Amino acid sequence: MARAATTTDVFNAIAEAKRREMIGLLNNGQVLDCQRNRRSHENLRKPTASKHLRVLRKVGIVTES
């Protein structure tokens, strides 16, 4: 059986550790600012963060307000 695409399957989307970390930060009400919060996001640059957020939005975990 073929694996579902990351953007169509919630479980595949949250399989990535950085995405789970981002969900945790957002769930705790923290603002996700990769440039200012370098201690927990040292390897997460803006394009990478955008990619992960796009995946989380596409599967319905994150919404924009």
C-alpha positions as CSV (number, residue, x, y, z in Angstrom):
1,M,0.0,0.0,0.0
2,A,1.4,3.4,-0.9
3,R,2.1,5.9,1.8
4,A,-0.3,8.9,1.9
5,A,1.1,12.3,1.0
6,T,2.3,14.5,3.9
7,T,-0.3,17.2,3.0
8,T,-3.3,14.8,3.0
9,D,-2.6,12.7,6.0
10,V,-2.5,14.2,9.5
11,F,-0.3,11.4,10.9
12,N,2.3,11.8,8.2
13,A,2.2,15.6,8.8
14,I,3.0,15.2,12.5
15,A,5.6,12.5,12.0
16,E,8.1,15.3,11.5
17,A,9.7,16.3,14.9
18,K,9.9,20.0,14.0
19,R,6.2,20.1,13.2
20,R,5.4,18.6,16.5
21,E,7.6,21.1,18.3
22,M,5.9,24.0,16.4
23,I,2.4,22.6,17.4
24,G,3.5,22.5,21.0
25,L,4.7,26.1,20.9
26,L,1.5,27.3,19.2
27,N,-0.6,25.3,21.6
28,N,1.1,27.0,24.6
29,G,0.1,30.4,23.2
30,Q,3.7,31.2,22.3
31,V,4.4,33.3,19.2
32,L,6.5,31.4,16.7
33,D,9.2,33.8,15.6
34,C,12.2,31.9,14.3
35,Q,14.4,34.9,14.1
36,R,14.0,36.0,17.8
37,N,13.5,32.6,19.5
38,R,16.8,31.1,18.4
39,R,17.3,28.8,21.5
40,S,14.6,26.3,20.4
41,H,14.7,26.9,16.6
42,E,18.4,27.1,15.8
43,N,18.1,25.0,12.7
44,L,14.7,26.3,11.6
45,R,15.0,29.1,9.1
46,K,12.0,31.1,7.8
47,P,11.6,29.1,4.5
48,T,11.7,25.9,6.5
49,A,9.2,27.2,9.0
50,S,6.9,28.4,6.2
51,K,7.0,24.9,4.6
52,H,6.1,23.2,7.9
53,L,3.3,25.7,8.6
54,R,2.0,25.2,5.1
55,V,1.8,21.5,5.7
56,L,0.1,21.9,9.1
57,R,-2.4,24.3,7.6
58,K,-3.2,22.0,4.7
59,V,-4.1,19.1,7.0
60,G,-6.2,21.4,9.3
61,I,-4.0,21.4,12.4
62,V,-3.1,25.1,12.1
63,T,-5.5,27.9,11.0
64,E,-4.8,31.5,10.2
65,S,-6.8,34.2,11.9
